[in-house]
Amino acid sequence: MKTVTKAEWIDALKSGKYKQGEGRLRRDDRFCCLGVLCDLMEVPYTLNGDDGAVYDFGNRLSTTMISGSILDQMGVRIKPASLAKMNDSGYQFEGIAKYLDRHC
């Protein structure tokens, strides 16, 4: 996996390159904010029908969540589940990027 900085992730969320989705890291061409991070990190994945992308983190597979250690290594002090909840409850990528920039 490629190393990504918080600033690179924030820039990607603001870029308009990614369409926002919910409930999965990635389904079709839509991403959760954490799925954007997976894309930047070039986490290997396979597509699995309605489940969307199944990401291979080496020690586990996931369609919905990343490990908190990934954020810890980036210096981001928030639980991945909190970001997923923000994403799935209506916060747009721009708002999530501002939150990350100001509070994490």
Secondary structure, DSSP 8 states (H G I E B T S, - for coil): -----HHHHHHHHHSS-SEE--SSSEETTEE-HHHHHHHHHT--EEE-GGG-EEEE-SS-EESS---HHHHHHHT--S-HHHHHHHHHTT--HHHHHHHHHHH-
